[in-house]
């Protein structure tokens, strides 16, 4: 029996990689790089790849051209901004995602960041460990989420989960998306559509959930920060370049923006000199939205299922298809 080779361009913790190998479907061989940055190693591995599972390592046109046997690119997760989809389409190589697979953990982190920023949890924890007791100070600086308006920029799988979660805080939910939900789904989610400008202008918390595209790059910039209501908070668990980071830093420094909870940055890993890391009104996490150990195997199973279906000539679920095979 001929084994088909899957090259997984990602490195996880050893224990997780062992589990991912244990559930590998029969008939497939799995190989991974030893480095996230060794391009020479990556190109050598993809040379024999029947399938690529894409992670943090960009799948560029060069990588695709170096893989003459490549049949399909499967994203582990949902973002395809690091995959050259045009190059894949030119080669008639389909690109698929694991739609909805990270929705719950990313939504949980988004809500966690809202709480952490509004209650200044990291700041209070740090100062306590330094021997301070800032209770009186916090009375003037912390805010509830109850009764506030949260504006969801994008209303995909993650944002829908956020909408449901924040109902427990009795928050008003509004959203903007180029595709409006049906009245029935809006009612189910208790989420109301508003134009982009109104969402920016009236939301107490703005949570970013759009994909990174040419149209969304820099979608929130200096003009948007100037129009935000006093005391607004920005949450970004999507992609860093959707927000103009320089404009955001200025807005935070001037307190035009009261705070930010950020899991995505313009440059990753973040430069240690980035001013965002020094601000007490900013809570930072290192793009860990989907990084929950009890979610890793379900995402992996989803990715494997798509590869197996394709290998058998069966259709991949339509919502997973980014680039279809002609």
N, C-alpha and C positions, 0 to 999 in steps of 0.2 A: 504493500500500500504506500503510495507516494504521499509524503507529509507536505502540507502547505505551510509556508513560513510567515509568521506574524512578527513584524518588527515593531516593538512598542517603544516609541521615542519619549520615554519618561522614566524616572527613577522614584520609587516609593521606599518606605521603610522596609527593611529586610523581611520582617514578619508578614507584612501585607503582600509583598511580592511573592512570598512562598504560598500564601493563600490563593493569589491570582493564578499561580502556576498549577495549583492543585485542581482548580475548576476549569482548566483549559479544555475545550471540547476535543474529543478524539479526532485524530487525523490532522492535528495542527502542531506545529513546533513554534515555541515562543522564544525570542531573543530580545535582549535589551542592551542599551549602551551602558558603559561604566561611568560616563561623564555627560553632563548636560551641555558642555561647551566644546567637546572635541569633535569638530566638524569632520575631520578625516575619518574618525571612527564611525560617525553617523553615515557618511556616504558609503563606507565599506559595507555596513550592515544592510542598507536599503538596496544595495545592488542585487541581492537575492530575495528581496521581499515580495511575497504575493499580496500581503496586506500590511498596511501601516496603521497602528493605533497612535494617534497624535495626542501629545500632552503639551508640556511647556516648550519643548524644542520646536522651533518654527519649521514647518514643512514648506520650504521654498520651491520655486521653479527649478532650482539647481538640484534639489533633493529628488524631485519628481522625475527630472530628466535622467538622473543617475539610477533609476529603478525600472529597468526595461520589462520586468515581469509583473509590475504592480497592477493589481486588479481593482483595489478599492482603498480609500482612506477613511478610517473610522475615528472620529473625535471621541476621546474619553471626556465627556462633558458636553457643553453646548457651544462655546465660543469658537468661531472659525477664523478669527482675525489673524491667527498665526499660520493659517493654511493658505497657500496660493490657489484659490479656487479657480481662477481663470486658467492657470497652467494645467490644473487637473481636468478642467472641461475641454481644453484643447486636446489633451491626450485621451479624452472620453473615459476618464477615470472618475467614478462616482465618489462623492464625499457625503458622509452621513454623520449624524450626531446622536447623542443619547438624550433626546428631548425629555425634559421634565425630571431628569435623574437627580439634579442637584437642587431642585426647587425648595424642598423643605429645609435642608441645612443652610442654604444661602438666605432664605427668608428669616430663619431663626437668628442668623447673625445680624441681618439688617435691623431687626427689632431689638436685638441685644445692644447694638451700637446706638440706637435711639435712646435706650435707657441709660447707657454708660455716659453719653454726652450730656443728657439732661440732668442726670444726678451726679455728674463728675466723679464717677466711681473710681477710675484709675488714679485721679488726683488725690482723692480722699484716702485711698489705700496707701499710696506712696507717702503722703505726709504723716499718716499714722505710724508707719514703719520708721519714719525719721524722728518720732517722738512728739509730733504735734497733735493737737486736738482742735480741728477746724470746724466744729459743729456750728458755732455762731456765724462764722463766715459763710458757711454753706447755705444758711437760711436765705441769704440774699442772692445766691448764685444758682441754686438748683430749681428745676421746674418739673411739674408733673406732665405726663402725656395725656392724662384724662381730659377729654373735652377739646383737645387740640385738633387742628386740621392737618392731615398728612396727605401730601401730593405725590402720587406715584407717576414717575416719568417713564412710561412704558407699562403695558399691562399683560405681559406674558405669564408663563407658568410661575415664576418666582413672585412677581408682583401680586398675582392672584392669592398666593399663600400669605403674603404680607397683609393684604386687605382683610383676610379672614382672621389673622392673628391679632391685629390691632383693634378689632371689634371688641375684644375683651377689655380694652382700655377706654371704651366708649369714645373712640376717636371718630371724627368725620373723615371719610375717605373720598378723595377726588383723584382723577387720573387723566393723563393725556397720552394718546397714542395715535399714530396715523390710521390705525384700523380701530374703529369704535366697536365696543362690545354690543351684543344684542340687548334690548331692554330687559329681557328675562334674566340674562347673566348679570347685568348691572344690578338688578334688584336682588338677586341671590347673594352677590358680593357686597351689597350695600355701598357701591362705589358709583360716583357720579362723574360723568365726563365734563371737562372744562377745557377751553382753549389753552395752549401752551403758556401764553403770556399771563393768563389769569392764574394758572397753577403756580407759576413762579411768584406772582405778586401777592397771593393770598395764603399760601401754605405756611404753617408753622414749622413743619418738617418736610423737606423735599427728599425723596428717596429715588435714586437713579436705577432704572431697570431696562434700559434700551441696549441693544447690541452696538458694538463699535463698527460704524460704517463711515463712508465718506460724508454722508448726510448728518450723522450724529457727532462726528469729531468736533470738539469745541462747542458743543450745543449749549453748554452753560459757561458763559464768559463774563467779561466785565459789565456788559449791559444788563445781563440777568442778575448779577449780584447787586447792582445798584437798585434794581426794581424790587428786590425781595423785601418782605415786611420786616420791621424791626424785631430782632430776636430770633430770626429764622435759623434753622439748623439744616445742614446738608449731609445726607448719607449716600455713600457710593460703594456699592458692592458689585458693580458691573465692570467697567473698564476705565482706567485712569484718564486716557485722552478725551473722553466724552466731556470732561470738565477742563477748562483752561486753568492749569494748576497755578500759574503765576498770578492770575486774577483772583483765584481763591485765596492764596496766601495773603494778598493785599487786603481782601475783604475780612479775613480773620484777624489780621494785625490791627485793622482799624475798627474792629468789632461791628462792622456792617453786617457781617455774618457772625452770629453768636458762637457757633461751634460746628464741628464736622466730625463724622464717624466714617473712616476711610479704610476700605479693604482693597482698594485699587489705586494705582498711582501712575503718573506719566512715565516714570522709569522704574523698572523692577529688576532686581532688588533696589530699594530706595537708597540713594546716596546718604550716608550718615550725616552729611552737612545740611540736608534738606531742612528748612525752617519748620516744616510741619511736625518734625519729631521733637521739637523743643517747645511746642505750644501746649499750655494746660487746657485750652479749650478744644483740643483735637484728640480723638481716640483713634489710634492706628492699629491695624492688624495686617499681617503679611499675606494677603490674598488667600485667606483660609476658608472662604465661604463654603466651599464644597468639601473641605477637609475634615470630615467626621468619620471616624474609623468604622462606625456601623453603617456608613453609606458607601464605602469603597467597593465592597463586593457586589451590592446591587447594581452599581454603575458598570462594573466590570462585566457582570453577567449580561447586562443590556448590550454592551459593546460586542461581546462574543456572539450573542444571539443574532445581531445584524450580520456579522461576518459569516456565520453558519448559514443563515438564510440566503445570503448572496451566493455563497459557494454552491448551494443546491439549486440555484436558479429560481429561488422563491423571492417574492417582493419584500423589501424592507419597509417597515411602517412609514406611511407618507410623511408624518410629522418629523421623522428623522432625516429625511432627504434634503440635502442642501444643493448638491449637484447630482442630477439624475444621469444614469447611463443612457445614451441614445440608442 
